[in-house]
């Protein structure tokens, strides 16, 4: 059984994780060489949220897409 059935968006202060970095947005994928947002299917810079995500969900958001 999959632990997280629903993918959530968790953003705080325009970043894709909380201030401590321990609650990750389910759509944020990070590897050693690149960061990407699987919701919008684009590469991005580290934990900084995308402008399109900010426009749709705001800089602070927690919930389902």
ROVEX-177560 format. One record per residue: residue in one letter; chain; z, y, x of N, C-alpha, C in turn. Coordinates in pm, 1 decimal, decimal comma. Each point is the difference from the previous one (the first is absolute). Last residue first. Layout:
BEGIN
ATOM   residuo   cadena        n.w        n.v        n.u       ca.w       ca.v       ca.u        c.w        c.v        c.u
ATOM         a        A          Z          Y          X          Z          Y          X          Z          Y          X
...
//
This chain:
BEGIN
ATOM   residuo   cadena        n.w        n.v        n.u       ca.w       ca.v       ca.u        c.w        c.v        c.u
ATOM         x        A     -516,9     1980,9     -387,8     -121,2       83,0      -10,2      -59,7       -6,5     -139,7
ATOM         x        A      535,6      -49,1      103,7     -121,9      -79,4        1,2     -120,3       92,1      -12,3
ATOM         x        A      455,1      183,9      228,9      -36,6      -68,8     -122,9     -127,4      -78,7       16,2
ATOM         x        A      247,9      449,5      225,1       39,5     -139,9        9,1      -32,7      -67,3     -133,1
ATOM         x        A      -76,7      496,0      316,5      -31,5      -85,8     -114,4       53,6     -140,0       26,8
ATOM         x        A     -109,6      527,0      217,1      115,6      -86,7      -22,6      -26,7      -82,6     -124,5
ATOM         x        A     -333,7      289,8      132,8       52,9      -32,7      133,8      123,2      -88,2       -7,7
ATOM         x        A     -395,9      -22,7     -380,9       95,0       97,1       52,4       53,7      -44,6      135,0
ATOM         x        A     -350,4     -219,0     -278,6      138,0      -42,0      -21,7      105,0      101,6       44,8
ATOM         x        A     -489,5       79,2       19,7       17,1      -87,5     -115,7      147,9      -24,1      -31,2
ATOM         x        A     -128,3      264,0      377,3      -56,7       62,7     -119,1       24,9      -82,9     -125,2
ATOM         x        A      128,2     -172,0      424,4       85,6      112,5      -38,2      -49,8       66,7     -127,0
ATOM         x        A     -266,6     -334,4      186,6      121,2      -59,2      -56,8       96,4      109,4      -45,4
ATOM         x        A     -387,4      132,5      225,6      -36,0      -52,3     -133,1      121,5      -62,9      -68,1
ATOM         x        A       46,7      153,8      445,4      -12,9      111,3      -94,4      -32,6      -49,1     -139,7
ATOM         x        A      268,9     -330,2      325,5     -133,3       55,3      -14,5       -1,0      116,1      -98,5
ATOM         x        A      433,1     -148,6      314,4      -73,7      -37,4     -119,9     -134,8       71,5       -5,0
ATOM         x        A      290,7     -154,6      443,1      -35,7      116,3      -81,5      -84,5      -43,0     -119,1
ATOM         x        A      171,5     -281,0      369,5       66,1       -3,4     -130,3      -37,0      117,3      -89,2
ATOM         x        A     -347,4     -123,6      378,0      138,5      -49,8       -2,2       58,8        3,9     -140,4
ATOM         x        A     -460,3      171,8      -20,3       76,8       22,6      121,0      145,0      -41,2      -20,8
ATOM         x        A     -453,4     -225,6     -243,7       80,1      121,4       -2,6       80,8       10,6      127,6
ATOM         x        A     -447,5     -280,2     -285,4       91,7       12,4      113,0       76,5      130,7      -11,9
ATOM         x        A     -187,2     -258,7     -443,6      -39,4       88,6      110,0      103,5       -5,9      111,8
ATOM         x        A      -11,1     -178,8     -488,0      -89,9      -69,2       90,9      -54,6       90,7      110,5
ATOM         x        A      333,7       56,9     -374,6     -120,1       83,1        4,3     -102,7      -53,7       99,7
ATOM         x        A      393,1     -247,7      -61,8      -23,2       48,8     -136,1     -128,9       81,3       -5,4
ATOM         x        A      179,9     -168,6      411,4      -82,9      -96,5      -71,4      -25,6       42,2     -144,3
ATOM         x        A       96,6      264,1      475,6       49,6       -4,5     -137,5      -91,2      -93,3      -77,6
ATOM         x        A      132,4       37,1      558,4      -95,4       12,4     -109,3       71,7       -6,0     -133,6
ATOM         x        A       36,3       39,5      593,5       67,7        1,1     -128,5     -105,0       13,3     -108,2
ATOM         x        A      -11,5     -195,6      547,6      -40,6       88,3     -109,1       90,3      -13,4     -121,2
ATOM         x        A       61,0     -228,3      439,3     -112,9       88,2       27,8      -39,0       94,4     -113,4
ATOM         x        A      360,5     -333,0      -16,0       19,1       70,7      126,3     -108,0      106,1       22,4
ATOM         x        A       84,5     -108,9     -501,3      -13,8      -89,1      114,3       16,2       84,4      125,9
ATOM         x        A       93,8       39,3     -571,2        9,4       53,8      135,1      -18,9     -111,2      102,0
ATOM         x        A      -63,7      148,6     -559,8      -12,4     -108,0       97,5       -4,1       61,1      139,2
ATOM         x        A      139,6      137,5     -541,6      -13,9       45,2      138,0       -2,2     -119,9       92,3
ATOM         x        A       75,5      -24,2     -476,4     -141,3       16,6       31,4      -23,5       44,5      143,6
ATOM         x        A      437,4      -56,4     -204,1      -66,3     -130,5        2,5     -146,0        8,6       41,9
ATOM         x        A      396,5      334,6      159,9      -95,3       -7,9     -109,8      -74,6     -132,5       12,4
ATOM         x        A      486,1       27,9      221,7     -142,2       25,4       17,9      -74,9       -1,7     -131,8
ATOM         x        A      512,2       73,8      218,8      -61,4      -35,7     -128,0     -146,7       36,4        9,3
ATOM         x        A      281,4       85,0      372,7       21,5     -140,8      -34,2      -51,4      -40,1     -136,9
ATOM         x        A       30,1      441,3      268,9     -113,5      -87,2       30,8       17,7     -143,8      -42,5
ATOM         x        A      272,5      423,6      -53,5       41,9      -95,5      103,6     -111,9      -95,7       37,7
ATOM         x        A      -62,7      329,4     -344,2       40,0       71,3      120,5       41,4      -91,0      113,8
ATOM         x        A     -330,7     -221,3     -351,3      111,8       92,3      -18,2       41,2       60,3      134,1
ATOM         x        A     -513,1     -126,8     -100,6      125,4      -73,8       13,1      115,0       97,8      -16,3
ATOM         x        A     -467,1      132,7       28,6       -9,2     -125,6      -72,8      120,5      -90,7       22,9
ATOM         x        A      -45,4      565,3       -6,7      -16,0     -115,8       86,9        9,2     -126,6      -82,7
ATOM         x        A       73,2      459,9     -155,9     -137,7      -11,8       47,7      -22,0     -111,0       99,8
ATOM         x        A      427,4       77,5     -219,4      -35,6      113,9       86,2     -138,6      -13,5       60,2
ATOM         x        A      105,7     -428,2     -215,6      108,2       96,1       11,9      -40,7      107,2      100,3
ATOM         x        A     -183,5     -466,4     -316,3      -28,7      112,2       87,9      118,5       95,3        0,5
ATOM         x        A     -200,8     -505,8     -181,8      126,0       64,7       32,8      -28,6      108,3      102,1
ATOM         x        A     -251,1     -367,0     -367,4      -21,5      114,9       86,0      136,2       63,8       21,4
ATOM         x        A     -118,3     -537,1     -125,8       55,8      130,2      -34,1      -45,9      105,2       99,5
ATOM         x        A     -138,5     -524,6     -212,5       -5,0       92,0      112,8       48,7      136,3      -47,3
ATOM         x        A      136,9     -498,3     -200,9      -68,6      126,9      -23,5        1,5       83,9      126,4
ATOM         x        A      194,3     -423,9       21,3     -110,6      -26,7      -90,5      -83,6      125,6      -21,2
ATOM         x        A      330,4     -186,0      390,9      -33,3      126,8      -63,9     -123,9      -19,1      -86,6
ATOM         x        A      169,6     -391,4      199,4      120,9       80,8      -16,1      -29,2      129,3      -74,0
ATOM         x        A     -267,6     -473,9      -62,0       -8,2      123,9       76,3      120,6       87,6      -29,8
ATOM         x        A      -30,7     -550,5      -16,7        0,0      117,4      -84,3        0,0      124,5       89,5
//
